[in-house]
């Protein structure tokens, strides 16, 4: 049975649907993913042969490809949220997991490019967890 997932950007200007099965789910720590996410890693789902449909906001999409690499990102030009990208040469849809509004059946399978982790990321699993924002003062 074909899976359907719905997602959107932070400001809801861009909405999309992905029909297909997520085969891989990687947490990428490469320096480009860290830079583009502003975080420890990007959480990307990969759906070979999937169909990506823009439900709204296709005119709000911006695209960036890093020079001399295969690294590319698609994002909302209003709120800068990463959104899926279709890689025609590989017939694969790459979906930032945080952009999905629906649950996924697959769990992360691997941390990749861990030799590029930020030095502060080495202890990230050892810090306390809280359900809400802490006071900053």
Steps between C-alpha positions, in 0.01 A plus 500: 500500500637839398569737789396865487664765716402865536730780607550875508742776582494699824284782361268258314554678166649182352307175530584169337410135466737207456364171367740212539695308761784639708784249467775682693508744791839651579617762749777682314770683695700630201605863522259601221200345675605663826531838327170471312305385807679708763493186713692183578375320190236477230240226526429383147263235367564348156220368277622348172239519223263710711275771359534851645202731448491863606157575647570872541782749499705361213566862399654555847770234454866597489781267401868496592770271363845518656764564231694197376301254715176303491380677815170681436217638708149618423328732743213742552603850393284650778596302814812313374369158606658211313253311282532188282709489189464265203831381359414402144838339424439249781115497485483561873316741727697622801276625781614693808327298773405813696300632204247218523164552665425127493673223694749271329528125543879491474745593777846651446735229377838670534697807597721582200809719458556483875864601458362846414303538824536828687711463814194593708300215341713234666314543832154580362344176632639563850328834567173518699168494313206730573150504353491881470729797449717593797533852633791683340590719798 
